[in-house]
Structures are given as C-alpha cells and as structure tokens.
Amino acid sequence: MLDRPMYLKPNVALEPLYNQWYVWWYLLSPASAPLFVTNLHLKLMQSFVANPDVHVAALKNPLLMGGPFINHPASKAPQVKELLERTQREQAHMLAYTKAMAELEQLMAPNNGASLESLYPKVPDILRGYVELTYDLSHRASARVIEPLLYRSKFYSESSQSVMLNMVDGDWRPYIFSTPRLEGDSPLWLKVPYKHEGLDELFRMRHTPGSPGRVAEMLGVPASAAADFANLFTETAPRRTERYTGEGVRVRYFGHACVLMETKDVSILTDPVISYEFPTDLPRYTHSDLPEKIDYVILTHGHADHLMMETLIQLRHRVGTIIVPRNNGNSAADPSLRLMLHHTGFKNVMEIDDLQEIEVPGGSITGLPFMGEHSDLAIQAKTAHLVRLAGKSMLMAADSNAIEPRLYQHLREVVGPIDVLFLGMECEGGPMSWMYGPLLSNPLPRKMDQSRRLNGSDCARATEISKHLAPKEVYVYAMGQEPWLRHVMVLVYDDKTPQIVESNKFMEHCRTQGIQAERPYVRMERVFK
C-alpha cells in the first residue's frame, strides 16, 4: 500500500514543537528562546508538578483557557516532572544564557555616558563575543545581541525541534501555548527539524500523488507507527483549484488575517492561517483552495496568529518568495523574521522596510508603518502592506492602531487614497505580560501591565485611518472569530463584546460616509475590476 501513488488526506495537521512545546516566534530565535524556556516553560512545569490539581481545576473555567495552566490530567504529573528534569539537564546552557542576560543588564544599568570598552571583560563568559555594548543618544546603556552568530551557536539546536502529525475532524483544539506534548500523545511524533525535506515531500502530496513509503523512509517513521502513518493517505484525489485567469483582482478571505489576492499574473497570500478540510456545517476555504504555486507570501508581524509555523511549513514547497518586515536588531523582543524563516528551510525570504516598494507582476507591494499592538515595545518588525494590482490598491493593515492619527495624514500625502482597506479591530488585546512577560528581567506592576495592551484600533481610531486614506471599501478582519483559531487566540465573542461593538460602530460610520463596509467571517470572495 505504501508504494502506490497516494494523496495526503486534507485533514492531516502538523504541530511543530520545540522541546515538546508548540513553537512560535520567540521559540524560533536563539536570542529569545532561552528566556521562554527558563521564564515560562520551567515555571509552568514546576507549578504543575507541585500542584497539578490547581491546573486541572482552573481549566474547568473556559475564561482561564489562555492562562498559565498546563492542560494535562493530574495523572500526567510524573511525565511532566520527567520533562522538567530533562529540560533542566539538557537545556542547562539555555538557563545559563537567561541568568547571564540578567547579569549583563545589571552590569549596564549604572552607566551614564562614560566609555563602555572597559565592561567587555566583565560580560558573562557565555555571552562574550555575542553582544555589543552600546548607548542610545540619551546615554542609556544596553546590549545588542548579534543574532546571526547565535544561529551558529549551541543556543540554536535543531535537535530541540520535532513535529507531530495528527488528523483533525473538527475545529476545536485546546489552547496550545501553555501545555507541552508528552510521550504517548501521538504515535506520529517525528524527531526531525522543521527544514527537513521530507516534510515538503509529505505536504506536496496534498495536491500531487507520491509514495508514502518513500516519505516514511525520509522522515524516519518507526515501524511501530507504520499503520498510523499509512492512515494519513488516500487514493482519492483532492479538490483542485485552478489558478485565477480572469480580469481584475480576485480576493478570497480564508479567515482571520489570511487573504489570497490573485490576478492572471500573480498570487499573493497574507499571514497564512488556514483551516483543515473535514465535513462541517461551516463551509470554508482550505488548503485545497490555494493555487499550486503561491508567488508571494507577505507577513505583517510575528505574532502567532500571523506567523504560524504550523501553516507555513505545510505551504513551504508552494511558496516563491516570503516578504517579512525588517527588525531593528536591538532587542530580544524584536528578533529577525528573515533569519528564523531562512533557518527553518525557506529559500527566498525578503525583508521590506517602511515605504519600500517591491515590484511584482502587474503591480507592487509597499511596506507602510503601523503603530500599536506591541505594548509600547520598540519592535520594528511590523508592517502593513499596500498591494497594488490591476489598477486597484488594497491596504492589508493588520492590527494597526491609530494612536497617532497624523501618521495616516502623512501616508495619504505619499500613497494617495486607496481602494480597499483591510483593518484589524481586536481593540482590547491582552496585557503586555501575556506575550512578553518571559522577556522581562523585572515584572511590571499590574496597573502598568494592564495599561500596555496588545490591541488594535477601536472605532474612533479606525475612523481616523479611514478619514485620511479615504477607502471605497472597508473590511474588518484579523478578529480571531473563526473557530479554527481558538487554540491560538481563545477569543469568543457575543454582541456585547467590545471588539464587536466597536467594529459595528465603525462599519455603520463607514456606511453613513458612502463606504461599503463588512466584517467577513469564515470565507468571502470579491473581484475588483
């Protein structure tokens, strides 16, 4: 059976793991991964081992699903303890890195303008040669990590990477970031790095028949898992979507911030987060609705609902070029997206700066600055994309927050009015510590932490963007509404939820101004001519 040409079933899911934890932005970069291993993973496991019943009880409350609680039964405490002890043993250098970074910060703190050269011998030994000591123009000292070097060091270990394969038959999946995978969770847990060519061969079989036996050999599937691996395949050919060849631009909303823009000359996909395919009462676009070749993937920023490695690895063999925002290189909070994708097997990754224009067949992609959504941290790796195709202009503004409306007044003078605005309005967002807490050497007081939100625009701020850029059509997206995102975003809305209230107000405002406005859900198709 494994030697016959077969297809990968459309409901096969991949979970990329790092030390058995679901991987995301800050676990991909060796500049930030040690901080999360030490300050998040170890602490969660220590808490669970000490009081597993507390975690079990907490997760009976749906409102606590996205909290710091491991979602395993109390009977799994011995396995979690074993993982904890193995992490402490095998990742000792990561723990030492975190300790050294805290010591380095203390070393830098008292300096107020005198030369820093004498401090280099005092830098913790594990960091020497990997950091540059610098001042800003207000004479505040800090250390810049030389991130490309870290990728060639022991702090970047492909042996910590693995993938788990499962089949899903529904949208519900438990929250993923607070719980490690344990032995026995799946027979198809493969100890291969993310860049492994066998993964490309596997997911190419979604649309092109191949040999399951050959892929099993490439991936090192153990004999004990042969039957489970064979069950991932079928002789039934998948649905096929032909490349768009019509006039104008066809725009398909795949959910959240994932939008496919196609002309007869080019295809562009934004922030890929895509549902698997299975029988459902909620029809949606899936991997089967993508063209076999995606010319460009554009990523607005590194948050897990926009840069999802689970989806990107599955699409890697289809993608021509990935365009990512350039980071500032001065902080562990702002790692390089180009480096992390390059080291995970993506061959052609291009950075884009603010107001840089990249020509594509029949148009262009221009990076536009966006503010907010990153809790006031100095994170440069975030970019809205102005896509011009077939005479139409579409701004994929992601989670832009118009905290300074004059930005859009200036942008109007540079880019002119636009035809279509896609804007995220997740206007509450979590507190700063929910995402960035493990990076902090000193926790913020609760009041300050709550004031620094991971939020996009509310109605007033969305109105400012619309006023200056004068779109003809507006689509409120990136709201986390789709049910296949619950394991990442744990958002459940009703009519009184602020995000819905504010976006409803904004859409009504647009309509009073003669602007077509909509909040797409699950799927949508438009053709702009």
N, C-alpha and C positions, 0 to 999 in steps of 0.2 A: 504493500500500500504506500509506503513512504517513498518509493521510487517512481510512482506515477506523477505526471504533472498535475498539480493541485493549486487551489487558491487558499489564501488565509481567510478565515471567517471574518465577517465585518464587525463582530462584537469582541474581538481579541483586544484586550487592554494591556498596556505596558506601564509598569511603575518603575521609574529609575530611582535607585536607592544609594545613599551614601552612609556607610557604617550602619546600614539597615534602616535608615531614616529617609523618608521621601525627600528627594532633592529639589532645591530651588536655588535662586540667585546666590544667596550668601553661603551656600554649601558648595558651590561650584568654584569659587575663587579661593585660593590658598591664603589670601590676605585676610579673609573674614571667616572661613570655615573653622579654624581653631577656636575662635571666640564663641561660635554657636555650639560646638562640641562641649566646651567647658562650661559655658554660662547658661546653656539651655538643656542640652541632651543629658548631661550628667546630673544636673539638678532635678530634672523630671524623673529620671530613673531612680535616683536616691529617694525622692519623695514617695514614689510608688512602692519601692521595696520596703520602706519604713511603714507606710500606711496605705496599702492597696485598697482597703475598703472605702477610704475617703475619696479616691478617684472613681471607684465604681458608683458610689452614691452621688457624686457631683454630676456624672454624666447621665443620670436619670432625668436631670433637668435639661431640656433642649436648649435653654438660654445659655448654658455653660459649655455647649459643644465645642466652641472655638477657644476654650480656656486651657490652662496649663495642666491638663489631666490626661493620663495615658488610658487609652480605650482598650484595655485587656481585662479579663476577669481576674479576680484575686488569685486564682489558682496558677496564673502565669507568673507570679512574683519570682519564683526560683529562676525562670528563664530570663526575666528582666535583670535579675541580680547577676546572672552569668554574663549577659551582655554588658552590664555596667562594669564588672570586673575586667572583662576582656578589653573594653574601651580604655579603661584606666591603664591597662598593661600595654596594649598595642598602640595606643594613641598618646603615650606619655609625652612625646615631643610636641603634640598639639597643646597639651595642658601647659607645658613649659613655655610655649610661644605666648599663650594668654598671660601667664604670670610675667613674662619679660615685657610684654607691651604695657602692662600696668606700671612696672618699674620704670620703663622708659618715659611714660607720661609724667611720673613724679620727678624724674631727672630734668625734664624740660620745663616744668612748672615755674621754678623761681627765676628763670632767665628773662631779662628785660631789655636786651639790646646789645650786650657785650658779645664778642665773638663766640661762636659755638664750637670752634675747632677743638678746644681742649676737652669737650664732652665725648668725643668719639671713642676714646679708650674706655670710657665708663658705660658705654652702651652694653646691655646684657649680651653675653657672648653669643647666644643663639641667634641674635638679630644683627650682629655686626656684619657689615657688607650688604645687608638687605634694606637698610634705611638711610635716608639722607636727612640731616637736621637742618631746619630752615626757620626763618622768621617771615611773618606777614609784614605789611607796611606799617602796622601799629606796634611792631616789635613783640608780637606774641609768638613764642617758640612752639614748634610742633615737629613731628617726624613724618616724612613721606616714605611709604613703603615702595620699594622698587618691584612692582608686581610681576613683570615678566620674568625676573630672576626667580621669584618664588615658585613659578610654574616649573622651573627646572631643579627644584629643591625637594627635600623629603617632605615638605609641607603640602605638596601636590602628589597624591598617591592614587594611581588608577586601581590599585588593589582594594581600595575602600569603596570602589564603585561596583554596582551589580544591578541587575534588572529582574523584575518579577513579572511573569506573564499570567494573565487570568482571562476568563471570559465573563463578560458582564451581561446581565439580562434585564437590567433596569437602571434608572438614573441614580438611585440612592447609593451613596458610598459614605462611610463615616469620615469625619474630619481627619485630614491626613497628616498635618504637621506636628501634632503632639504625641504621636504614637509610633514606636519602632516596629518594624516587621520582625517576627520571630520564626525560628526554625519550625517547620510544620505548617506555616501559614499558606504555603503553596508548594506543590512538588516542582513547579517550574520556576525556581529561583536560580538564576544563572549568574555565575561569578565572572562576568565579562565587563570590560569598560564600555562606557557609552559610545565611544567611537568605533566599536567593533564592526567590521564589515558584514558580519553575519546578521546583524540587526537590519542593515539596509536590504540584504537579500530576503530576509523574512518579510519585511513590510512592503517590499516590491511585489510580493505575492498577493497583496490586496487586489491588484489590478492585472497582474501578469502571471500566468501559471509558472510554477517552478517545482523543484524537487524538495519535499520536506526532509528526505533523508540527508541530502547534501547540506541543508541548513542546520539540521540537528548535529551533524558532524562538525560544521564550522563553529557552532555555539557550544559544543561540548555537552550536549544534553545527556545526562546519565541514563544508563539502560533502565534504571528503576522508574524513570519518568517518561519512557518512550511512549506508553499508551496515552498519557496525558498530553504529550506533545502532538501525537498523531491526531488527537481530537480537536486541535486548533484549525484543522484544514478541511476543505470540502472540494468536491469536483464541480460544484455548482458555480458557474461564472457569476461575478458580481454585476450589479447595475453599472452601466457606463455613462459617463457624462462627456459629451463631445465638447471640444473647445469652442467657445463662443466665436461666431463668424459674422454676426450681424453688424448693423451700423450703430454708432454711438457707443455708450459705455453701459454694460450690464453690471449692476451692483447687486450682490447677494449677501444678505446678513445671515451669518452662521450662528449667531448668538454672542452675547457679551460684547467684546471689542473686536471680534473676528469678522471681517468683511472682505469679500472677494470682489475685486474690480477687474473687469475684462473688456478688452476691445479685440478686434480681429488681429491686432498686432502684439498684444502683451497681456499678461495676467499678473496682478498684484494682490497679495494676501496680507492683511494686517493682523497682528497679535493672535496667532493661531491657538484657539482653544476649541476643540471640535468634538461633538458627541459621537459615541459609537452607535452602530446600527443594530436595532433589535425591534421586535414587534412592539408598537406603542400607540397609544391614543393621542400622542402629541407629535405629529409628523415634523421632522426637522431635516436640515441638510447634514450630511455626514461626510466621511472620507470619500465615499463613492460619488459625491457631487463635486469633487475637486477635479480640475484638469490633471492629466497625467504628468504634465510639466508645469510647475509654477515658476514663472520667470523671476519674480521678486517677492520676498517676504520682508515686511517692514515691522520693526518692533519699536513701540513708543517708549517703554521703560522696562525695568527689570522685575517689577512686582509679579508674583506668581500667577496672577490671573491674566498677565500679558505676555510674559516669557515663561511658557510652560514646557519644560523639557519632555514631559510625557508625550505631548503632541509633536514637538519639534523633531525628536528622534525618529518618530514614525514617518515624518514628511521629508527627512533629510535627503533621501535619494531623489525626490521630486524637485528640489529647490535649486534654482540657478544661483541667485545672489540673495544674501540676507543683509539688510541695511539696519544698522543699530546706531543709537546716539553715542557720541564721544563722551567719555567720562573725564573728570578733572584730575584724576590720579593722585589726589592729595589726602584721601581718606579711605579707611576700610569700609565706610558706608557707601562708597561710590566706586565699586570695582569695575574693571573693563568688561563690557559685554562682548567686545570683539575677541578678547583673549579667551574668555570662557567658552565661547562657541567654537573658536578655532581649535582649542584643545579637546573639544568633545566631538570632533570629526566633521565640522562644517568647513568646506574647502574655500568658499568665496564669501568672506564677511567684509563688508564695507562700512566704515564709520561716516556719519553725516554730522556736520556742525550746524549751528543756528544760521539760517539764511543761506546755507549752501544748497545749490541746485544740482541734481543728478539727472542727466538726460536719459530717458527711456524711449523705446519705440513709440512714436506718436505723441510724446508728451514729456513730462518731467516730474520729479519728486523733490520738493523743497522742504528742508527742515525748519520748523518755526519753534521759537522758545515757548515753553509753558511753565507757569509758576504753580506752586502749591502741591498738595497731595503727598509731600515728602517730609512733613512735620518740621519745616524750617531748617532742615539739614542741608549742607552745601553739596547737594547732589546735582551734577550737571547732566548725567546720563538719562535725560528725559527729553523727548522731542515729539512735537505734533508734526504731522506730515501733510503738506499741501500737495495733493496729487492732481496734476493737470493731464487730462486725456481727452482726445477727440473734441477739443474746444470747450470742455467742461472743467470746472475747478471744484475739488472736493477736499475739505479740510477734515482730517481724522485727528480730532483734538484730544482724544483720550480723556484723561482725568484733569484737564486744565481747570484751574481755579483762578478766576479773575480778581485776585487780591489786589492787583494794581491795574485798574482798567485802562490806564494810559498806554500800557503795553499794546493793546489792540488798536488804539488810535494810531500809534506809530506803525504797527504792522499794516494797517489799511493804506497808509501812505506808500508802503513798499510793495505790497502784493495786490492792492486794489480790492474791490468787492469780490466775494466768492459765490459760487452757485449753490453748494450743498455743505452744510455743517453737520458733522457727527460729533456730539459732545456728551461726555460722561457727567452724570449729576448724582453720584454717590456722595451726598453732601454732609453726611455725618462722619463716617470713617472711624476706625479705631484710634485709640490714643497712641502716642509716639512709641511707648514701650512695647506695645503689642507686636510690632515688627522689628524695631531697632534696639529693644532693651538689651539683648546679649552683647551688643557692640559697645555699650556704655561702661566706662570704668566706675562712674558714680551715678547711681539711680537718681532720677529727678523726683522732687516732691510731687505727690499725687496731683495737686492742683495744677502745677505747671505741666505735668504729663498729660492731663486731660485737656489742657488748652491747646496742645500741639497735635492736631488731628491729621489722619490720612484721608483727607476729604477733597472732593471736587466741588464744583460750583453749585450754589443754591440758585433760586430763581433770579434774585437781584443781580448776581454776578454773571449768570448765563445771559441775562438781558444786556449787560454791558458788552459782552462778546458779540452778541447778535447786532447790537446797535452800531458798532464800529465796522464789523465785517459785512453787514448787510446781505446775508444769505437769502436765496429764494426758497430754499427748503431746509428744514432742520430735523435731525433725527437724534433723539436722546438714547444713547446706548451705553455699554460698559456698566450696567447697573447690577450685574450679578443675579438677575432674575431667573435665568434658565436653571432648571432642576439639576442638570448635569454638572453644575458648578458648586453644589453645596459642600462637597468635600474640601473645597479650597476657600470658599468665601462665607459659608454658614449664614447667608442672608435669607430671611423670609419676610416678605413684605405683606402688608394689607393696606387698605385705603387710607389709614391714618398714619402710616409710616412717613417720617419726614421726607425721605427720598421721593416717594410717590407724590406727596402733597406738593413739594417744591417743583418737581418736573411737570406735574399737571398745571400748576400756575404758569410756568414758563411756556408750555405749549399753548395755553389759552392766550397768553400775551402775544405770542407769535401770530396766532390766527387773527387777532384784532389788528395786527400790522400787515395783514395780507400775505403772511409767510406760511406755507404749508408745514405742519409740524406733526410728528408722530414719535411714539416710543415703541420701536419694534420689539417683538417678543418671539423667541424660538426661531422664526425664519421670515425673511422678507425678500422680495425681488423688485428692483426698479430698473428701467432702461432710460438713460438720459441721452437725449439727442439734441 
